[in-house]
Amino acid sequence: MNTPLIINQTDVTHVLNPQDIICCLSAKGYCEVFTKNGERIVISKSLSKFAEELDVSFFKVSQSAIINRLHIQKIFKKQKEIMLSGDIKVSYSIKTQDLFELLSN
């Protein structure tokens, strides 16, 4: 899906291709969106509300993280961490088997 995603901040509106989003992390009622060009966009929207706008490339790996499967580079099973594009590490709390099932769909 290549429908642009509109992300509003107080001073600027970002128009992003969902494929350019690496991950979204929860930050105390806010959501941090990390993009492949190195941007970190903080929005005043909960992670669950923002997740409703994302396509099937994204899935929740913990209570505070949604990742884009297109940006997964490595999975550290022992540490329960996922290395994403841009050297971003995200912890996951779902079962490793469930993670691999999500990747294969």
Secondary structure as GFF3:
##gff-version 3
##sequence-region A 1 105
A	DSSP	beta_strand	5	8	.	.	.	ID=ss1
A	DSSP	beta_strand	13	16	.	.	.	ID=ss2
A	DSSP	three_ten_helix	18	20	.	.	.	ID=ss3
A	DSSP	beta_strand	21	27	.	.	.	ID=ss4
A	DSSP	beta_strand	30	35	.	.	.	ID=ss5
A	DSSP	beta_strand	40	43	.	.	.	ID=ss6
A	DSSP	alpha_helix	47	51	.	.	.	ID=ss7
A	DSSP	beta_strand	58	62	.	.	.	ID=ss8
A	DSSP	beta_strand	65	68	.	.	.	ID=ss9
A	DSSP	three_ten_helix	69	71	.	.	.	ID=ss10
A	DSSP	beta_strand	72	76	.	.	.	ID=ss11
A	DSSP	beta_strand	81	84	.	.	.	ID=ss12
A	DSSP	three_ten_helix	85	87	.	.	.	ID=ss13
A	DSSP	beta_strand	88	91	.	.	.	ID=ss14
A	DSSP	alpha_helix	96	104	.	.	.	ID=ss15
###
